[in-house]
Amino acid sequence: MFDHAYQNYMDHAYPADELMPLTCRGRVRGLEPSRGDVDDALGKFSLTLIDTLDTLVLLNKTTEFEAAVRRVLSDVRLDNDIVVSVFETNIRVLGGLLGGHSMAMMLKDGGQHMQWYQDELLHMAKDLGLRLLPAFNTSSGLPYPRVNLKYGVRGPETRTGTETDTCTACAGTIILEFAALSRFTGDPVFEAHARRALDFLWEKRQRNSNLVGTTINIHSGEWVRRDSGVGAGIDSYYEYLLKAYILLGDDQFLQRFNIHYASIMKYISQPPLLLDVHIHKPLLPARTWMDSLLAFFPGLQVLKGDIRPAIETHEMLYQVTKKHNFLPEAFTTDFRVHWAQHPLRPEFAESTYFLYKATGDPYYLEAGRTILDNLNRFARVPCGFAAMKDVRTGSHEDRMDSFFLAEMFKYLFLLFAETEDLPFDVEGYIFTTEAHLLPLSLSTAPRSSSIPSNRTSEEELDDSNFDWTCPNTRLLFPDPAFPRNLREPIRSAVDKSCPRPAPYREPGMGRPPLRAQDFMANNPEHLELLRRMGVSLIHLKDGRVQLVQHATQAVSAVAAEDGVRFMQEMMELSSQQQKEQLPPRAIQIVSHPFFGRVVLTAGPAQFGTDLSKSFTGVRGFVTVAEPYSGCSEITNADYVQGHIALLQRGQCMFAEKARHIQKAGAIGGIVIDDNEGSSSDTAPLFQMAGDGRNTDDITLPLLFLFHKEGNILLEALKEYREVEVLLSDKARDRGEEYASDLHSSPQQICMKNISLEVTPSQQEVSTVDEDTSPAGEVSPPEEESSPTDAEADSTQPEEVRDSEKREEPEGDTDSESSQSVDELLADWREDLEAFQQMEKDEL
């Protein structure tokens, strides 16, 4: 297969950059119609030949390699007046030259081949590196996305220097090639520039989610596209952090990778899916489809040592491959085609190879055979292998990208090769993102002291943030059936998305068996009705559900029509609820020792008391309802009566919970999310809907708290036993109404997960009896007071968080003030402004 592709390139295309396999000619930039950004990889430097150099050696084609190197040295020019992609030129051409140099040195040291070689490919690599360096001349250190090979970055006259944005992967996929070039040549300038770009991206990560966006402004560092995933635009940034540690041995790269990886697994990974999210609101999905570039990720997880999710995601990708013959360029969460092209990408083969190496499971040899068979059956043409224009129809595109020869055949050959088939030990090398081979011995190469170490604070290099070793897969998988057990449920999930015609048994002539307003996501009968109508349901991490309908999956044409009707009703219902979107509410802890200074953002309910129409709000002491779910009759009604009941989300509808606590005599209710780690900082406002029935019988207010805010309330209850709160549409003035017996020095409140300081007002504060204080004395809310989270837990300064609690009569405590309430309020306002800006971005 390799010979067929390589020989046709050499016979019909060389010295052009790429082969056009349908018309049997070379693709020369400027002579063919422009394909847009895709053509930025072409620089009139015989791209495919350079990209294929180290593949020739790996496949035991030493004679062809020697001839190819001589051709590159005699024919290829790097000083063309042409604008190329910095990213593509780095990974394909610079990486290809360095991989070729590595192979040439290895063969020369063997004493039989390349005895004439005198580092000529390395000299070419340095020449190219110097031509790419002008792109890094920015205030941030992030490179311009394009550079003119002859003139560098000069402005419009060289068609460069006018861009403002670049993708995260474009700026973060430089370190392996540039560091290798510096180590090979002894010139530190290349590695220094690559490290500076990586440092800037790390600094600009979203600090709460520890994720990076897809596109960044190279001058200001502002995120232009705030969606975050592991596919196109970001993929190889994460890959190069881990591989830079492997190649260079710098602990900082591993530490950064593992912090990112933890966030990927927390927010983006929804096994077996990998779905993009917003960096500021990582519980909010950014799209409902995945792109094929994320297929590299299971392979990276193998390098990380996290085998289980690698097996799961790979199995999902394998089932999609079997369903469509190739991975579509993008596919939906129910495994349908989103973008139908397939340019013969190697990422799935790469992950297949790594998983076979990790598990030794022959299942992955079968997966490799599937890839081989499909390439030969559907992509092989007389002049090479042609990309698929549409995987659904099998139509071709007149392109064979250089990465097909650089990567696909390397990984497939390595997958099937026995040790004796390999001309050298690949364990001594790291694969770049273009599968070029760089020797691990570079880690021992002298590193110039002029390259800054870029060490950050001690806190960031805490060993607890990352592991130093990968698990031993032989110990992980003593049972050869274990990987199979992980794959089975995923295979059935993908299979279920295939149409399975069956007799339609629903009563009625096309009458919808289920109405949108009656639908309940936890009703098994409803879920079965959805399946029959071709509607699939996906549970999102923030607790919401997403509905997708495909008529071809319905059990009959009549059922498909019912499904369309159901989806239309659901969209109308959703649109109506959007119009009825209520603003957030506030839960203010008003009892001692908080005095209204802790305000939690709460989600409203579409039923019960409308707090926006109540000036006083509802005030009362909180108590935990039993059962905590509130889904059956309350057993501790004596305690709940006259109190505000705390409930846990789940197991039944919100309206049902409200009816149960109302029957027990509660004056209000607070539902706490059961999704651990959820927070109003990162999740969209949650609004509790009714149960599809009339909810006029519910007359008490019900509010919703995410897990993080709910824990603050539960911790306060555990610490102080009696906690009084005010449920309202906005926070009331904090301090004066709720303060009593304050000392002249600042008062500090400490709990396990929260610490706040209370500074008394400058004027004398009179004692207010909370039990007899009339509701009318509560002053109107301040303009700047906001119902955003006002808890100060892990974000507080170290001296506040670690201060000791002093026991004094009446529970009063004295300590030195380290942060005034004004400063806290300023922080809260800053958070609110960021939140409002985020809402604008979303719109």
N, C-alpha and C positions, 0 to 999 in steps of 0.2 A: 504493500500500500504506500509506504514511504517512497519507494523507488518511482512509483507511478506519479506521485505528486511532484517530487523533486526533479525528476528527469524532464517532465513536461514544462516545469518552470525554466529549466536551463535551456531546453530546446526551443521553446516558443516565446519566452518572456525576457530572459536575461539579456541586457543589463537593466531592464526596467525594474521598478520596485516590486511589483506584484504580477501574478499571472491572472489573466481573464480566461477561465477554463471553458467557457461556452464558445467564445470566438477564437480561442487558441492564439492569443497574442498578449503582449505585455501592457500593463496599465502605466502610462506615462502621464504624470500630472501636467495639466495644461492642454494635452491633446485629447483627453476624454472629457465628457461633460462633468462639471463639478458635482461632487456628492456632499458638499458642505464640510463640516468639521472632520468627517471620516478621512478626507484627503490630507489632513494636516500630518498624518503619519508618513506621507510620502515626501521624500526629500531628494529624489534623483540620486540615491546612494545605494542602489541594489539592495533594498531593504530585506527581501526574502532570503537572499544569499547570506547576508550577515546574521540574520536571525536564526539561520539553520546550522551555523558552523558547529556548535557543540553537540547538536543532535547527530551529526554525521559520525562523531567519535563514539558517542554512546551506542550507536547502532553498528559499531565495528566496521565503519566505512572509512578507514584511516587513509587510504589512497585518495579517495574523493575529497576528504578533508584537506589533505595537503594541497591538492589542486585548487580547491576552493579558496584557501588562504592566499595562494599565489594570485588568483584572479582578483581578490579583494585588494591586495596590495598594488596591483598594476592598474586596475580599472576604476576603482571607487574614488570619487572626489568628495570632499566634505565642505568645500568653500563655495557651494552653489548659492546664487542669489535667489533664495526661496525661503518662504516662511513655514516653519514646522512647529508641531506641538512639542513643547519641552518635555512633557510627561511621556509621550509615545517614543520620542527620539531617545530619551534616557533609558527606558526599559527595553526597547527593541534593539536600537543601534549601539548605544554605549554598553548596554548589558550584553549584546551579542559579541561585540569586540572583546570585552573582558572575559566572557565565557570561552571564546575562541582562544584567547591568550592563555587562560588556565589550562585548556586542553593541550595546547601546543607545548607548554612547559612540562606538563605531565608526560607527554609522548617523548619529548626531547630527553627528559631525565631517564626514560626507559631505555634509551640508547639505540633504538632502531629506526625511529622516524623523526622528522622535523629537525635533523641535526643542523640544518642551515639557519634555523630560526633565531633571530636576534632581537626579540621584543618588538617587532614591527607593528603587530596589532595593538600592543600597549601604547606605542607612540601615536597611532591613529586615535586611540581612545582618549589620550590626553588632549590631542588636538580638538577632538569633538567636545570634550569636557570644557575646554577654554571657550569654545564657541557658544556653549550653553550658559556659561557664567554671567554674561550681561543681563540675563533674565532675572537674576537674583538681586539686581540693584534697585531695591525698593526699601522704603523706610521700615517695613515690617519684616523683611527678609523672606517673605513669600515670593516665589518666582512669578513673573508674568507667564500667562499660559502659552504664549508663542514667542519665537525668536527667529530672526533672520540669520541663516547660517553664515552669510558673508558679512553682514553689517551689524549684527547684534540687535539691540533695541535702541532705535533712534527716534522713533515717532512715525507719523503718518507716511513719510516718504519711504520708509522701509516696511510699511504695513505692519508695524509693531508699536508697542508702548501705549496704545490707546485703550486697552482693556482695563477694566477695574475689578473684575471678578475672576476667581478660579475655583475649581472643585477641590474639596479637601484631599481626595486621593491624588490629584494632580500636584499638590504642594507637598504631600506627605509620603510620596513613593519615590524618594530620591536617595535615601540614606544608604541603601545597600550598594548601589552602583558607585555613588560618589565616595563613600568610605573605602570601598575596594580600590578605586582609582587612587585615592590618597595613599593607601597602604602599599599598593604596588609601586607607585612612583616616588613616594616620600614627600610629596607636596601636600601639605595639610589644608590648602585652601578649599578643596572640594568638600571634604568631610565637614569642615567648619560651616560652610553655607547650608549643607543639608541639615545639620544639627540645629542651626538657627531657625530654619523653617519649621522643624518639628517642635522646637521649644515654643514658638509663637502659637502654633495650633493647640498645644497643650494648655498654654495660658488662656486661650480663648474658649476652651471647653465650657459648657454650661455647668456652673459649679454645683447646682443642686442635683442635676441628673447625671453629671459626668459623661454627657454625650456631646458629640460634635455635629454641626449641621452639614449640609451637602455642598453649599457654595458660600464662599467668604470673600469679602472685599479685601484685596491685597494691600490697600493703602490704609484703611481705617481699622481693619480687623472685624468689622461688623458682619454678622451672619446675614447673607442675602436670602438663602433658602434654609429654613430652620427645621426641615424634616430630616430625620436621622434613621439610618438602617445599616445593613452590612452589605448592600449591593452597590449598584452603580453610583459613582461620585464619592464614595467613602471607603469601599471594600479594602483596597490594598494599603490604606493608611494603617488600619489595624494589623494587617498582615506584616507590614514592615516594622512595626514596633516590636512584635515578638521575634521576627527573624533578625532584626538588628541586635537584639540581645544574644541570639544564638551565634551570630557571626562575629560580633564585636565583644561580647562578654560584659557589656555595660549594664549593671543592675538597674539603672534608671529606666531603661527601655522596658524591662520586664515589669517593673513596678507600675509604670504608666499603662502598659497593656492590660494588666490584671485589674486595675481600677476601671478602665473602660469595659473590660470583659464582664465584670460583675454587673455593670449597668445594662449591658446588652442582654445578659441572661435575665435580668430583672424586668426590663421593659420591652425589649424588641422580640426576644425569644418567646414564642407561644407554641411549644412543641406540638407538631413538627414544623410549624410555620415560623417565619422570620418577617415580621411586619414593621414597616416604618412608623415612627412616632414623631411627635413634636418635641424638640429638645427642652422647651420650657414647661411643657405639659406632657411628660412622657407616658402618662396613662391614656393619652388621647391618640388614637390611630391616625396616621397621616394619609393612608391609602388602603385600599382593599385588594391590592395585587402585589406580586413579587416579581423582581426581574431575575434573569437567569445568571447574572454575575454573582449572585449570592451563593451559587453552587460551590464556590471555593471554600465556604465557611466550615463545612464538616471536616475538610482536610486541615484547616487551621486549628479546629478544636482537637484533632488528633495530636498535633504538635503541642498544644496546651496540656493535653492529657485528660481532656473531658470527653470520654468516649461515648457515653450513653446518648447525650443529645446529638452527637455527630451521627450515630447510627440512625436515630429517629428522623433527622432532617434529610439525610441521604436517602432513606427509604422513601420518603415522600417524593423526592426529586426523581428517584428511579421509577416510581409508579407513574409519575407525570410523563417521563421519557417513554415508558412503554405504551402509554395512552396515545401519545402524539408522534412517536418515533424519535423525536428530538425534543430537547427542552425549548419551548417557545421563548422568545426574547423576554416576554413577560406573561404571567399567568395569574389567574384570580385565586382567591382563597378557597374556591371550590374546584380548583384545578382545571379551569377552562382557559382557552387562549385569550390573552389580552392584546399582546403584540405577536403576530404570527411568524416573524422572521426567525431564522437561526443561522448565524454566520459561522457555523462549525466551531463553536466555542469549546475550549478544552476543560473548563472548570469542573464539570461533573466527572470527567475521567480522572482528573487530579485527585478529587476527594475519594473516588473509588480506589485508587492506588494506595492512598494513605490509610484508608480503613482496612484494606487487605493486609498491609504491613502491620497494622496494630492488632488485628484480631486473628489473622491466618484463616479466616472463614472463607471457604471456597465459593460461597455465595457471591462474593465480590468478583471472582473470576467470571461467573455467569453474567454479572452486570457488565463487565468489560466486554464479554462476547456480544452482548446486546448492542453496545456502542459500535463495535466492529461491524457487525452484521448490518446495522442500519446505515452506517457510512457507505458500505459497499452496495447495499440495495438501493438507497435513495439519493446519495450524494455523488457517487462515482460517475464521472463522464469521461469521454475519450481523451480529453486533455487535462485530466486532473480530478479534483473534487470541487464541486460547486456548492456555494452556500444555498440554503433553502430560503426562498422568498416567502413561502407560506407553508408551514408544516401541515396544515389541514389539506391542502391540495397537492403537495409534493412539488410545486413549481420551484424553479431554480433562479438564482441571481448570478450574474456574471462576475463573481469575485471569489478569490481564494486568499484569505488574509495570511500574512506571514506567520501569525501566531499558530496557525494550523500545523505548520511544519516545525515550529520552534517548540510547541508544547504537547499537542495531541499525541504525536508519535513517541515522544519521550515517555509520557506517563503510561501509555498502553504497552509499550515495549517493556518498561520496568515492571508493570503489573504481571505480565506473563513470563518474564525471564527467570531462569534459574541462575544461581550464583555464577556458574561457569559460563553463562552467556554474556556476562558483563565484562568489558575490558578493564574496568577499574572499580574500586569500592566507592559507591555513591554516598556512603555514610560519611565520607570525608568532605562532603560539599553541602552547601545550602542552595536550594532553588530560589531564584528571584521570582517575582510575580509573572515574568515571561519565561520561567523555567530555565533560565541560564544558570550555569554552575559556577559558584564562587567557592574557593577552598576555605574551610574553617581555619586553616593555618593562618589566615589573615588576622585572626584575633591576637596572635603573638607578634604580629609585625609591629615595629616601633611606631608609637603614636606621638606625633609632635606635641611638645608642651604648649605650643601656641594655640592648640584647639582647646577652647574652654570646656571644663568638665560639666558645667551647667548644673551643678548640684543644687538641689532646692532644700527647703527646710527639713529639719529632722523629722517633723511630723509626717511629711510626705514620703519619707524613706523608711517608715515604720515597717519592720519585717512582717507584722501581722497583715499587712495589705496584700501580700503575695506569697505564693509558694515558690520554692527553689527547684523542685524536682517534678518530673512527670510520673504518674502511676505506672507500675509494671503491669502491662496488659495480660501477661500470663497469670498473674495473681488475681486480676480483675475478672477474668473469664475462664475459670477452671471448667465450667460446664459449657461445652461447645454449643449447646442449645440456647444459651442466654441471649446472644444477639438476635436469634430468631424470635424469641419471645417479645423482644422490643419491636420487631418489625411487623408482626402480625396485625396488631390493632391499626397501624398506620396504613397498611395495605388495604384493609377492609374499609377504612375511611375514604381512601381515594376511589376504591371500587364502587362504593355507594354513590359516588357522584356520576357514575356511568348510567345511561338510561337502561332500565330493565323493564320493558313492556310487560304488563300483566292485565288481566281482565279488570275493568273498572266496576266496582261494586257499590259506589256511592249512590244513595237514592236521589231521585229528582232529575229532571232533564236540564242539566247544565246549571242547576241552582247551586250557589256556593255552599259547600258543607260547613264552612267556618267564616264568620264575620270578623273583621279586624278588631272591632271594639270588644269582641268576646274573647279574643286570643289571650292565653296565659302561657308564658314561656316555660313554666314548670309543670304543665299539664301533659302527660305522656300521650293522651289521645289527640290533643292538638298537634303535638310534634309529628305524630304519625300522619295526620291529615295534611300537614305541610309537606311532608316527604312525598306523599302521593300527588300533590299538586306541583311538584318540582321546585319547592321552596326549601332552601337549606338555611340552617340557623347557626350562627357562629357566636360563641360567648366571648366577649372582649374582657380584658383584664380589669376594666373599671366597673364591671358588673352589668354593663349594658349588653344588649344582643343586637346582632346585625342580620338582616334577612336578605337573601339573594335568590332570585327566581330564574330558572332556566327551563323553558318550555319543553326542551327535548328530554328532560329528566322526569317529566310527569308520566303517570302510568297510562294516560290516554289523552286524546285531544281535548275531550270535555274537561278532564282534570286540569289540563294546562290552561284552558280558558278560565276555570275557577281560580287558578293560581294567579293569573294576570289580574283578575278582578280583586282578589284578596290584596295583592301588592298595591293596586291603585287606592283601595280603601285605606291601607296602612299608611301610604304616603300622605293622603288627605288628613288622616288622623294625626300623623306626625307634624304636618304643616300647621294644623290647628293648634297643637300643643306648643309649637314653636311661637306662634302668635301670642299664646297665653303664657309665655315664659315669664316667671315671676323673678323678681330680684332676690339676692341672697338675704338671709335673716341673720340676726345676731343672738348669740347666747352669751350673756354677761354674768360672770361669777361675782356676786355682790356681797357675799358673807365675809366675815372675818377669816383670814387676814388679807383678802383680795380687794374688797371694797370697790369692785367694778373695774379694776385695772386689767383683768384678763377677759378678753373678748374673743370668742370663737366664731368663725364663719360657718354658718349653717345653711343647708339646702331647705327650701320650702316644700310644702305639700300643696297639691292642687285641690285639697279639700280641707274641711275644718275651719277654725277661726282664722280670719285674714288679719295678720298682725299689723299690716300696713294701715288698717282702719282703726287700730287701737292705739291711742296715745300713750297709755300706761303700760301696755304689754301685759304679759302674764308672769307673775313672780311667785316662786315657791321653792321649797326644799326638794332635792332630788332623792330618789330611792330606786334601787334596782328591782325590776319586776321579776316575779317568778311565775311561770318559766321565763327565762331571759329572752326567748324568741318572741314571746307575746302571742303565740299562735294558738293558744287554747285559754280556757278560763284562768284568770289570775288567781293563784293560790295564796298570795300574801296581800289580799285586798285591804286588810286592816292597815298595813303600812303604806300602801299605794294611795289610799283615800286622802284627798286633800294635798297630795304631793305631785311632783312632775316625775313620771316614770321613765326609767332608762331601759331601753330594749336593744336587742341585737338584730341586725338585718338578716333576712333569709328565712326560708322554710314556708313563708306564706306572704300574702299581699300586705302592703303597708296599711291599707284601709282596715283589714282584718285586725291588725295589731291595735290600731286606734280604737276600734270598737270594743276590744277586750279591756283595755285600760280605762276607757270611758265608763264601761259597766262597773269596773272596780272602784270608781269614784275619783280617778286621777283628774288633775286640772290641766294637764299637758303631757306631752311625750317627746322623748328624744331618742331617735333610732341611730345606733352606732354601727358603722360599716364593719362587716366581718372580713373584709379584704385587707389582710395585714399589710401595713406600710402605706396605705392610701392616705392622701393628704390633699387639702384644698390648695396647697402650694402648687401641686403638679397635675391635679385632675380638674376637668371642667366641672362647673357647678352642677350638683345633682338635684334633680327635682322629682319628688315622689308623686307618681300618678295614682289615680283611683283604680278600682278593680273592675271597671266597666259597668258597674251598677250605680244607682243613685246613692250619693254619699252625703245627702243633706242631713242624715241622722247623726253625722259626726260633727260635734260642736266644740271640741277642744283643739288647741293648736298642736301640730306634730311637726318637728324639725329633724333634719338629718345631719349627722356629723360623720366626717370621714374618720378612719381608724386613728390617725395621729391625734386629731383634736379630741376624739372621744376618749382616748387614753388619758389625756390631761384631766378631763372631768372625773374619770374613774380613779385616777391617782389622788386627786384632791379629796374625793369621797373616802378613799382608804385612809388618807392621812388625817383628815379633820372630822370625819363621820357625819357632821352636819354641814352640808354645802347648799347655799341658797343661790338660785340663778334667776335672771330676768330674761324671758323670751320676748324679743321685740324685733321691729323692722330695722332699727338702727341702734347702735350703742349709745347709751345715755352718758351724760357728763361723768367722767371717771374721777372719783376722789371725794368730792364734798358731800354728796348725799350718803355715801356708804362708809365714810371714815368715822372712826370713833376712838377716842383716847389715844391719839397718835402722839408719840414723843417728838421732841424738837429735832432729834437726829433722824436720819433716814431709816426706814424700817425695811428689813430684808426678809423675804419669804423664800424658803427652800423646800423643795420636795424632790423625789427621786428623779423625775424627768422634767422638772420645771423650776426655774428660779427667777424671781423678779424683784426689783427694788421699788419701794414705795416712798416717794419723797413728799412730805406734807406740804400743803399750800403755804405760801408765805404769810397769809393772814391767818388769824386764829380760827381753828375749826371746832365748831361746837359739837357736843355729843348728840347723836341722833338715835333714838330708840327705834330699831328696825321694825319691831312688832307693831308699834303704834303710829309710825310715820305714815301720814296719808299719802296715797299714790300721787296726788296732785302736786306733791313737793318735788317730784322728779323733774329736773329742768330739761328743756328741749335739747336735742343733740347738737354738738358742735359741728360746724361745717366740715372741719378737717378730720373729725373722728370717722373712722371707716370700719365696716364690719368685717375687715379682713382679719386673718389670724393674728392675735396679739400675744400668743404664747412665746416665751423666750426659753427654749430648751437648749438644743445643741448649738444654736447659733450665738449664744451668749458668750461674752469674754470668759477666759479661763478663770479669772479671779472671782467672777460672780458664780460660775457653775460649781466651783470647788469650795466655796466658802462654807464654814462650819455653822451648823444650826446651834443657837444658844437657847437653852430653856430658861424662861423667866416666868414669873407669875402672870396669869391671864394670857399666856402664849405670846407675849410681846417679845421681840428680839431687837437687839441693837448691833449694828456693825458699820464699818466704814462704807461710805457711798462710793461706788466705782462707776456708776452710770446713772444719770438722772432720767427722770420720766420724760423730760423734753427730748433727750437723745433717743429714748426708746420710741417715742411717738414719731420722731423724724425717720427712724428706721422703718416703722410701720408705713409711713406715708410713701417712703421710697419703694417698699414692696408693692404698695397699691398702684403707684405709677407704673411700675414694671408690669403688673398684672393688666392694667388698662392698655398699655402699649401692646401687650400680647394679644389682647382681644382685637385691637385694630389690625394687627398682622393677620389674624385668622380671617377677619372679614375681607 
